[in-house]
Structures are given as structure tokens and as C-alpha cells.
Amino acid sequence: MELSLPLNYAGDPREACDQVAALESAGLDAVWVAEAYGFDSPTIMGYLAARTERMKIGAAILNVYSRTPALIAQTGAGLDAISGGRALLGLGASGPQVVEGWHGKAYDKPLGRTRETVELCRRIWRREIIDHHGITDMPLPKEKGGRLGKPLKILTRPVREEIPLYIASLGPANARLTAEIADGWLPTLYIPEKARQVWGTALAEGAAKRDPARGPLRTVAGGLLAIGDDAAALRDLARPQIALYVGGMGARGKNFYNDLAVAYGYEKEAALIQELYLSGKKKEAEAAVPDEFCELMSLCGPEGYVRDRIEAFREAGVTMLNVTPVGPEPARLISTVKNWL
């Protein structure tokens, strides 16, 4: 099992990157850089490539609406080149509020777009001449306004023909697609004890169609990390994130994270959290998050307890433990957990 962490993108990105770079010597294997509608992730990933030597650098995620498949492939190839083959490319559909509200694109065909982007990225990295017509046309045909376009292949030579592609997915259809075509999976608000009941069937159906040559699906999941006799209290730090996602990430009836909370068995709590959050009562929404939810998606407690949590994630199929260290000594926490893996 590898060890990674999500980059804190809410503050100064250079400071956050420098902190992550300092954890490389403590044993950190990878860092994941989010984008949402803040700073773009490729710029920050390029800075991380220059500041580090060994750790993998992942996008989590690039959405498949705001960039063409060709540009996503170029971004992956560029990051892989400057990092010496350390790129991980996380893709996803994001959500309609960001795609429509921020990027001004219609939120349509999320599964088809994701499948097509994965296919085209792999073809481009193999330096195939691309003549493709689907959701994306390469080149643009005359009937759609094209005049001078011709089939092309990537000008430069990628470091790797295959850059690992991870898909962020929650719903059954998207999880099924992930297990079929992706190298890895980026679930959110992941509870290992409840993962099988939510995604087990979909993942199995996707795996049945998977190319055996691609190897087993890798899974990235984890949560807050704190070790100590009084560390259990730090689980409450997960409340704002859970409330934000379950309550505020999307509209009523169109919130994938709320649907996930319901699938976990927190139906009444999910409805209450959303009602409070969308009414502007964020603190009340955080208080409504079940204690069990905070506990099961974190790794906060005495040493033996944290070791047990690690095994729970491992047994659920997690291959990269993605943690957020809490406290003044993140390097010590990373080093300790890395030695346990």
C-alpha cells in the first residue's frame, strides 16, 4: 500500500507545495492536486515536479468538459516529461454547478465524455494519428464548420506511452465504467466498511469487462490522520468537509455526495444536513453529521486503533492510503504510517 495526501489548495499554493515537498523524505509516495473552480491544478503540479524528486504527482481531478481530450493528453504528457515519469492523471465529470456555472458548458453525456477522453489520451500518448468522430471530432468535419483541420499526432514524444489514468466516480454507472477502463479509482467520502454495499456490484460488473492486461484496479482513499490517546476528538474536524459535500455540493435532488450518504444508510441525516446547509446554517449542518460517519472515514485515535483503520482500508481494496495529517508534526505522522504499511 502506498501513502499519499491531498494538497491543501485553499491557501497559498507555494506554501502548501513546500510543505508537501518536505514530506517526501518522510516517506510520502504521492500528492493529489484538486482544482474545483480555484487555481488550476497543472500549474501547481508543475511547481511540485520541480520541488520534488521521487513522489508521484496526481491531478484530482481534471474535469472532462473544460478541456478537450487532446489538451488533457498534452497536460498529462507535459507533466510526465518534467517530472521524469511521475504523473498520475485523475479525470472526472465534476458536477453541473461547476461545469455549467463556471465553465459555461452543458453538463451532458458524462460517462461518454469520460470514456472517450480515456481512449483518446491513450491513443495520443502512443503517438497515433488521430482521426476520431464521437462527442469530440478530431479533426473537425466540414459539416460542423471545419475547413483546414487534418488528422494529427502529438508533436513531442511522451516519456511513457501509458500514464496512469484514475477516474473520480460515485454513482453505480460511473463506478462500473471506472472498473472497466481506468487504472485507478478516486472515490470521495469513502467508508471502507460500507464500500462493498454501495459499489460492490458495479465494480464487479465493470471488472468483468476489463482488459486483463491492465491489471487490477487501484483505489485511492483515506481521511484525517492523527495518532495519540486524545486523537479521537480530532475526528470532528471531518464535519465541515462532510457537511459541505453532503449538504452544499449541488442542488436538492442533484447532489452525488448526498446520494452517497443515503446509500451508506444515513438517509434522514443526509436530508437534514442538506436542508440546514442550503439554508445557510452551516454549523448546524456540521453538528448533524453522524459521529459514525466522521469516525469511519478517518484514521484518528490511539496507535492500535489507527493500525486497525489502516487494515480496514486495505481489506476494502484501497491500494493508496490518502491521508491529511492533523497536528504540528506531519512528517512524524507520515513516517510512522509509512512504516506500518
Secondary structure, 3 states (H helix, E strand, C coil): CEEEEECCCCCCHHHHHHHHHHCHHHCCCEEEECCCCCCCHHHHHHHHHHHCCCCEEEEEEEECCCCCHHHHHHHHHHHHHHHCCCEEEEEECCCHHHHHHCCCCCCCCHHHHHHHHHHHHHHHHCCCCECEECCCEECCCHHHCCCCCCCECCCCCCCCCCCCEEECCCCHHHHHHHHHHCCEECCCCCCHHHHHHHHHHHHHHHHHCCCHHHCCCEEEECCEEEECCCHHHHHHHHHHHHHHHHHHCCECCECHHHHHHHHHCCHHHHHHHHHHHHCCCHHHHHHCCCHHHHHHCCEEECHHHHHHHHHHHHHCCCCEEECEECCCCHHHHHHHHHHHC
